[in-house]
Amino acid sequence: MMTRILATLGLMALMKTTLAQGAQSDMGIKSAQVLQGSTDVSDASNAGRLTEPFTEGWSFLKGAYPNPKAASAASGWEQVSIPHTWNNVDMQSGPNYYRGDAWYKKIWAPETDLKDKRVFLRFEGVGQVADLYVNNQWVGQHKGAYGAFCFEITHFLRQDSANLILVKANNEERKDIIPINNRLFGVYGGMYRPVGLIVTGKVNITTLDYASPGMYIRQDSVSGQAADITVTTEVENTEAHPVSRIILTEVRDSIGKAVVVNSQSVWLQVQGMNKIAQRLHIDQPRLWNGRKDPYLYKVRVSLLSRDSLSGSETLTDAVDQPLGLRSFSIVQGKGFYLNGQPYRLYGVNRHQEWEGSGSALSNAQHRHDLDLIKEIGATSIRFAHYQQAEYIYSSCDSLGFVIWAEIPFVNAWSGQEADNARQQLTELIRQNYNHPSIYVWGMHNEVYSKTADGYVPTVTRMLNDVAKTEDPDRLTVSTSGYGELDRPSNRQADIQAMNRYYGWYEGHSGELEGWVNGLEQNYPEAKVVLSEYGCEANIDQQTDMVADTGNPSGQFWPETYQTAFHETQWGILEKHPYLLATYVWNMFDFCVPVAHGGGVLARNLKGLVTYDRKVRKDAFWWYKANWSEEPVLYIAGRRDSIRSQAITTIKVFAHMDQVTLKVNGKHLPSPRQGSTKADYVFDQVHLKKGRNLLEAIGVYNGITYHDSIIWVLPPHSSGATSRMDMEKVHL
């Protein structure tokens, strides 16, 4: 296999620029640093790079120890697998969870000779301060729970014996690390994302540029007729003298066929980073077109060493990255455009945690979340409020979501976090620069100053400059919790996002309409996103008498209120493409350690899906009926099954050509349209005492669909008042 690869690369190296058109398919490609050939270290000299998981064989110990020797000698170590967090239970039970030091230990003996190799450990995420020790020597420290980091351990290793790897993790709140508190969400402690071992030769594509892939793909111009890209590769030479290498950059289609190749001979200096830029042109490209057609090419950069006598070439390193050719733009008053065409961005926010697992999620759990977001029909995701797993961004590339990535400069500021915010934003951008799905970088969320030259706007201007320097082609955004565009901390980024909770933290649900209309009239040229809207819902609390406003400080958060809330609000938002994007808060219930509302400790219950992912709330089906292109037929109120009203309203959420409803076997008159075309409303429905069978029948593309539920009207019910004695008001 390796012989065939090298023969192919040798042939390609003779080409200066070769263009080949090939068959195209919908096969996705993974974004990763890719090892050519065997994954055995013994083959690394031929393959060029070893990349393998470093997640097994770890032990865990919670507690503060003065130094790594003391920690290593302590008793009580337990075997764990990575990803791992020590807060998966206690944080989800309330504010008294463990914050402090914990240790991870692994004994590692290289099985093959590492002479003339460079060895790195790459951590995808450690909450939130990590110190790495190898053989009791301190290697380095990383601050921030959400970005990846990479340390070289070559010179700390012993080849002839086992090596002691120790990681100290700490998740205490600190004023110099964002987020500076846990009031919006808790920072889980631990090595909660994967760890990888990387072995390269002494001349390699860098792993140490903020743990980036070491190569950056800039899309200079993209259309359906042609695309021009520039691939910049960063190469380190740790030999004693300059060396000659061939930089071979290929664009391959989804079945692996070369589309364009650029080969360049370079001298690599031993001082500083060698940066090599190569331009490639693609005729008639297949564009990455969101969920409609998330087509991905792959860019492979290879380092080749040529023997001066025989002329043969040896592959010494290689890295793969995804390429989705697309263009983003904003047309004032009409919204977001993808590849020159209108593309509505409606979606959800997502936190990276599950009940019982905390933030230490498997790829299967991440994928389950994305599958639910895909099912609901969303076109966009805001990954709040921090950098999320690499698997997430890669999967969004192949699924076609247009996504928002941001850093955790949220909720409050101390005046000491600016350097760390700069670091985390640089990590976010460099590590994820090549993902075509990302359209915007987030600077901050709900942090404020009283004047336009205060700390927050000053830091945000700095962050915006960092983002524009690192990535001139993407948009930037900052987020306010107020509905006013003219606030001192606003307008420091390309887009002004606002979180609005009419009907929950203020006013009534329908007041959202006046807010949007006011922005359109007063600021027609502004670029505005509705970054959060939503309300809490406990599926174990129900009422068929819905109030006209929420009670965020109370202990009764009925699901039925959330359903009515979203019916009203999406009915408004659907009509306003002025808003560049809209995001429900939140897709999933999540943990807030200090929270206590709706009868549940430590929860934010604004999710459309429960914390354990077992129940899709009624509001989930509301959005699925409005957003999805799949057939949907759903009778609302199935958990509100014990009714207090003998005369009631029944709602069916449906993406159907036609919908009818039977109650106890009798067809009801035709429904009226609710707030959208997906809202079928049957008024003045009479229930009998006892059990009532509700049956919805829908037809979609000639196929008949059915849904049915049971409602019970207790014999003692008068139909006059609800269980909560709440006045019914239509939102």
N, C-alpha and C positions, 0 to 999 in steps of 0.2 A: 504493500500500500504506500509506504513512504517513498519507495523508488518511483512509483508513478507520480506522486505529488511533486517530487523534486524535478522529475523530467518535465512536467507541465510548467512548473515555475521557471525552469531554465529556458524553455521556449518563449515564455511570455516576457522574460527579461530582455529579449532581443528586440521587442517591439517598443517603439517610443510612444505611439498612441494607436491602439487598435480598437476598432468598433465592431461589435458583433450584436446582431439582433437575434433574440431567442424566444422560445415559447414562454408564456407567462401563466402563472397560476395563483391561487389565493393562499398558498402555503405561507405561514408566518415564519419569521426567523427570530431567534433569541438574541438579546443584547447581552454579551458577556465577553470577557477576555478568553479567547478560544485557544486551546492547546492543539497544535498540529501533531497528529500521530498518537503514539502511546502516552498513557498517563503515568508511566513508570519513570522515576527520577533517573534511572540508568539510561533512559532514552532521551533525556532532556538535551544532550549535546547535539542530537540529530533533530529532535522535534523542535527545539528552540525554547520552548516554555512549558513548564508544568504548572497547571492550576488544578487544585483538588480541594475538596472540603477538609476542614480541620475542626470538625464539630464533635467527634467522638473521643471518649477517654478522658473527659474532664471530671474533676471533683469540685465540690462547692462547700464553702464555709462562710457563715455569716458572723460578722463581728469585727471590732477594731483591734488591730495588732500594730506594734510600733515599727515593724519592718518585715520584709518578705521572709526572712529566716524564721522569725517567730511565728508567722502565719503558717508556713509550711510545716513546722514542727508541731503545731497544735493538733489536738484530737477533735473528732467530730466531723471530719470531712465526709460528704456523701456524693455518690456518683450521680452525675447529671449529663444530659445531652444538650447541646446547643442547637437552637435557641432556648434560652432559659431566663426567667425572671423570678425574683424572690417575693414579688408583690402580687402574684396572680390571685391570691385569696384575700390577704389582709387589706389591700387597698380598696377592694371592691366591697368591703364591709364597713368602711367609715374612715374618718381622718386619722386614726391612730395606727397607721401602718408604719413599717420599719423604714426609716431613712438613715442611712449611714454607710459604713464600709461593708463590703463583702468581697470574698476572694474566690478565684477560679484557678485550679492547678491542673497541669497536664505534664506527664513525662513522655518525652518524644526522643526516639533514637532514629536518626536517618538510616534507612536501609541500604543506601548506596552512597558512593563517593560524591561529595559536594565540592570537591576541589575545583577552583576556577568558576564557581557558580555564585550567584547572588540569591539570597533567601529572604523572603518577605512574609509577614503576616498581615493580612488585610481583614479588618473588622468592619462589618456593615453597620453596626450600631451597638453602643454600650451606654447604658443610662447611669449617670450622665457624665461623670468624670472617670476616665480610665487611665491607669498607670500600668505599663507593661514591664515585666522583669524577666530576664532570661539568665538562668544560673545565678540568681540573686543579684544581678546587675540591672540597674534601671536603664531601660531603653528609651522611654519617652512617655509623654502624657497627652491625652486628648480631652478637650472640654467641649461638651455638647452631646446630647443623647441621640441625635437623629441623623447625623452625617456619617459616612464611612471614613475610615482613616487607615493608613498603611505605614508600617514600620519595617525598616530593614533590620534583620537580626543576624546577618552573615557573620559578623565579627564577634558575636556573643556566643556562638555555638561551639560545642565540642564535637568533633567528628568521631572520636574513638569511644564515646560513652554516651549514656542517656543525658538528655537536657531537660532541665526543670523550667517549665513555662508557667509564670504566674501573672494573673491580671487582677488588680485591685479595682473594684467598681464602687462608685459612691453616687447616691441619688439625692443628696441633701439640697435644699434650696440654696442658691447663691446669688448675690446681687450682680455678679460679673458674668453670669451665664444665663442665656435666655432658654426657656421662660424663667423669670425670677421667682415665680410662685406657682402653686398648684391649685389656684382657685377656679380655673376653667377646666383643667384636666390634670391628672397626676402624672408625674414622671416615674415610670416603672424602672426599678433598679435591675441591673444585670446585663449579661451578654445575650440580649434578647433577639439579635439577628445573627445570621450565619457568619462564620469565620473561615477564611480560606488561606491555604498555603500556596505561595507562588515561588517558583524557582526559575531563574533565567540565567543566561550567560552574562559575561562581564560587559557586553554591549547590548543594550536592551531598550525597547520602548518603555518609557518611564512608568513606574507605578506610584511615584512619590509626588506627583503634582496634585496635591489635595485628593489623593486616592482616585484620581480620574482614570479613564482608560488610556490616557496618553496620546490620544489623537482626537481631533475636532473636525467635524464636517460642517462647513458653512455653505448654505444654499444661496449662491450669489444671485441667480435668477431662475425662475421656474415657471413654465407654462406647459400647455399640452403639446406644444411644438418642439420645445427644447428646454434643457436644464443645464446650468453650469454650476459646478460645485468646486470648492477648494478644500482639500484635505490637508490639515497641518498636523504633522507627527512630531512628537518630542522624544528624542533619543538621548540616552545617557551612555557615555563611554568611560568605563572605569579601568580600562587598560592603562598602561604606562605611557602610551604614545598615541597619536592620531591613527585611525584605521579607516580603510575604505569599505564601504558597504553599498549595496544596491537597495534602494527603497522602491518596492514594487507595490503599487496601489491598484486594486481591482474593484470595480463595481460588478456585482453578480446579481442576477435576477433570482426569483424565489425558488427556482429549481437548480440553482447553482451554476448557471451558464454565464460566462463572462460577457458583459455588455460593453465595458470600456476598461482599458488598462493604461497605466502610466508608470514607466520605469525610469529611475533616475539614479545615477552614480554620485555618491557624495563622500567627502572626507569628514569624519566625525572627530571633533576636537575633544580634548580631555578636560577643558575648562568650561564650565557652564553647561547649559542645556543646548543641545543641537535641535533647532526647529526647522523642519523641511516642509515647505508648502508645495502642493501639486494641484494643478487645475485639471478638471475632467469635464468633458462635454458629452451629453446624452441626447440623442435625437429621439423624438416621438416617445417621451417617457410615459410610463403608466403612473398616474398621480396617486398619492395617498389621499383618499377622499373620505376621511372620517368613517363613520359606521357603514356608509354605503359601499365603500371599497377600500379597506385599510391595507393597501398593497405595500409591501416592503421589499426593497432591495437589501443587499448586504455589502458593506465596504470592508475589504480586508487589506490591511497594511502588513507587508512582510519585509523583514530584513534578510538579505542574502549576502553571503560571503563568497567571493569568487577566487578560486585557486589560480595564481598567476601563471603556473606552468601548464596545468591541464585544461584550464578554462571552466572546470566544473563548478557548480554552485551549490552551496549548502544553506539551508534555511536555518537561521539563528534565532528568530523571534517572529511572532505574528499576533495581531489583535484584530478581532472582528467587531463591527458596530452596525446598528441598523440604519437604514436610509429610507425615509419616507419622503418623497418629493412632493412638496405642497407649499402654498402661500397663504398667509393670513392677512386680512385687512379689515378695516372698519369703514363702513359707509354711513355718514352721519344721518341719523334719523331712521335708518333702515337696519342697523345692527351689524352683526358679525358676518364676514364673507370668507369662505374657504375656496381657494382656487378660482376666485373671481365670481363665485355664486353665493347667494344668500344661504346661510346655514345657521339655523336657530340653535343657540346654546342654552339648553335647559337641563338642569341636573341637580345633583345632590352634593352635600359635604360628606366626608368620610373620616372617621377616626380609626386608628389602626389597632383595635383591641376587641377581644371577645370575652364573654363571661367564662371564668374559670381558667383562661389562658393568659389574660392580661395582654401585653404587647408581644409576647413571645409566640408569634404565629408561624404556622407552617405555610408553605406555598399553597397547599390545598385550601387552607382557610382564607388566604388572600384571594385565591381564585374564586372561592365560593362567594365572597363579597362582590367581586367584579361580575360574576354571573348574575347575581341578584340585581345589580345596577343595570346590567345589560337587559335583563328581563323586564325591568320597569320601563325601559325605552329611553333612558337618559342619553343625551348626546355629549354631556360634559360632566366632569367631576372636579370639585375643589378638594384637594387633599389638605385638610386643615388639621392642626395649625403648624405643621412641621414637615420636614423631609420624611418621606415614607420609603418603604422597602424597594430595592432595585427591581425585584420581581414585579411589583405593581406597575412601575413606569414601563417596563418592557412589555407587560401584558396589555397595557393601554395602547401601545403602539400597534400591536397585532389585532386588538379588538376595535380600534378606531375611535376611542374616546378622545375628545379634545380637552386637555386638562390644565389645571392651575396648580402650580407648585409654590410653596411658600416656606418661610422660616418662622420660628416661634417667638418673634418679638410681639408679645401679646399681653393684653390685660393691664399691665402696669410697667413702670420703668423705675430704675434706681439711679441712673446717671453714671453707672459703672459698666454697662453692658455693650457699649458701642463697638469695641474691638471684637467681642465674641459674635455680635450680630454680623459684622463684616466677614468674619471667618466662616460662619455658617452659611451666609449667602454665597460666598465664593465656592464653598464645598458643594452646595446645592447645584449651582450652575455648571461647574466643571465636571462634576460626576454625571450630570444628566443632560449635558449640552446636546447630545446627538439624538435624543428621543424626539421624533417628529410630533408626538402627541401633545407636547407641552407648548402652550401658546402664550403664557404669561408667568412672570416671576412676582411673588408676593413679598412686599416689604414689611408691612406690619398689620396688626389687627387690634382695634380698640385701645390705642394708647394716645394720649392727648397732651398738648401744652396750651397755655393760655394765650400765647402770642405766636406770631408767624416765625419769629426767630428763636423760639424756645427749643428745648432739648429734642423733643420728638420730631418736629419738622426738620431740624438741622441734621439729625441722624438719618432721617428718611431721605433727605437730599443726598447725603453721602452714600447710602445704600443704593439709591437710584443710579448714581454715578458709577458705582461698582458694577451694577447689573448692565448698564449700557456699555461700559468698557469691556466687560467679559463677553457680552452677547449683544451687539448693536441691533440685531434683527428682531428680537422678541419684544413684546410689550411688558410694561411693569404696572403694578397695582398696589395701592394702599387702601386699607379698610377702616371705615368709621362706624361707630355704633349709633351715630346720630343721623337724622335725615336731611341735614342741611349741607349743601355743597360748600358754602362759604364758612368754613371753620379753620382755625389757625393751623391745624395739623393736616388739613386736606391739600389736594392738588400738588403733591410733590412727586407724583408718578404719572404715567401715561393715562391710566384709568383710575377713576375714583369709585371705589366700591363702598356700599353702605349696607349695614345690617338693620333690617326693619322688622319689628315684632308687633305691628298693630293687631289688636285683639288678644295680645298676651301680656306684654310688659307695659303697653299703653293703648288707650283708645279701644276702638272696635275694628273687627276684621276688615270691614268694607272701606275703612279710611285709607287703606292702601291706594285706592283709586285716585283720591285727591292728591296724594303725595306724588304719584307718577305724573299725573297731569300737570302739577305745578312745576316739576322739573322740565317737562317737555316745553312748557310755555316760557319759563324764565331762563332756561339754559339749553336752548336747542342744539348748541354745538358741543355740549359736554359729552364726555365718554363715561357712562355710568353703568355699574353692575349692581344688581341686588344680590349680595353675597350670602345673606342668611335671611330666612323667614321660616317660621314654624311655631309649634306649641307642643306642650307635653301631652302624653297619653299613656295611661296605665290600662292595659287590656283587661285587668281584673276589676276595673271600675267602669260602670256603664250607666247611662240614663237615657230615656227617650224624651226628656224635657231639656232641650239644649239652651243654655244661657247665651246672652249676647256678648259676653266677654269672658276671658279666662281669669284664673285665680292662681298666679304663679307662686304665691307664698302659702297656698293652702295644701291640704292633704287629699283633695278629691280632684283628680284629673281624668275625667272620663274619656274614653276613646272616641265616643260619639262627638264630643266637642272638637277634637282634632280633625275628624272627618269633615264636619261642617266648615271648620276654619279653612281647610285646604280647598274645599269646593269653591268657596268664595274667592280665595286669593289667587288660585290658578285661573279662575274665570276672569279675573282682572288682568293678570300678567300675560295671558295668552294674546291679548289685544295690543300689547305694547312692545313692539320690536325696538323701540327707542332704547330699552335696556339691553345692553350688549349680551348679557347673560343673566340667568337667575338660578339660584341654588337653594334647595330645601335644606334646612337645618333640622334634622340630620338624617342620613340614610339608616343609621343603626343607633339604638340606645347605647350609651356608653357611661363610663364611670367618672363621677366628679366626687372626690373623697369628702368634700365639705358639704355636699348637698343633702337635703332631707325634705323631700316634697312628694306629693302624690302617694303617700303611704309607704315609700320605699327609701331606704338609706343609700347614700352615695351613688345616686343615679341621675343622669339627664335622660329623660324619657321622651325626648322630641323625635326619636327615630321613627321611620316608617316600618322598620323591622325590629323585633325584640332583640335584646342583648345576646340571647343564646341562638339567634338566627332561626328559631323554630316557628315563629308566627309572623306572617305578613299582615300588618294592621290594615284596617279598611282604607286608610289614606294611601297605602301602597297601591291598592287596586284602583283607586281613583286616578293616580298618575299613570298607572299602566294603561288604563282605558284611554287616557288622553294622549300619551306619548308613544305607546308601542304600535308597531305596524302589524302585530299579531292579533288574532281574534281574542277578545276579552268579553266575558259575561259574568257579572258579579253582583249579587244582591247585598247591599250594605246593611250592617247591623246584625250580623249573625251572632256575635257575642252579647249583644243587647237583646237577649232572647226572652227575658221576663218583662213583659210590657205593662205599662200603667194606663195607656190610652186606648180606649175601644175604637176611636176614630183616629186614624193616624196617616202618616205619609210614608210611602215606601220608595226607596231610590235604588235604581239599578245603574251600575257603572259598566258601560259597554262600548267596545269597538266592534260594532255590528252594522249590518245593512238595515236590519229592523229588529225591534224588541217588543215582545208581549209578556204579560204577567198574569198568572193565575193565582188566586187565593182560595184555598179549599176547593180546588177543582173548577172554579168559575173564572172566566176571562174578565179582566178589568178593561175599562175604556182606554183608549189610546193615551199615552203619557204626554205630558208637556216637556219641553226642553228646559233643563236647569241652566246652570251657569256656563256650560259648554255643550257641544254636540254629543259628548260622551255621557251626559247626565240625563238619565230618563227618570222623570218624577211622576209618581202615581199618587194623586191627592185623594183625600176623603175616602180612605180605604177602611171598611168596617171589619173589625176582628170579632170573632165569636169567643165566648168564654172557653178557656182550656187551650188545646193545641190548635195551631193554625199552620197549614202548609203553604209556603210561598214558593211558586215555581216560575222561573224566568225562562223564556224561550227566545233564542236569538238565531238569526240567519246571517251567515257571512260567506260570500262567494258561493252561494248555493248549498252550503253545508249548515245543518241545524245543530245548535249547541243548547245545553240545558244547565241550569243551576237551581238549587233548591235549599231552603233552610226552614227551620221550625221556630215560630214565635209562640209564646204562651201568655195568654191573658188570664191572670188568676181570677178565681170566682169572686173574690172580695173586691176586685178593682171596680171603681166607680167611673173611671175614665176622666176624672176631673183634675187629679193632681198626680205628680210623680213621686217616686220614692224619696227624692231629695227636696220635694216641695219647692221646685224651681219653676219660675215663670218661663214658658216657652216663647222665645222670640226668634223669628227667622233671621239668620245672619244675612 
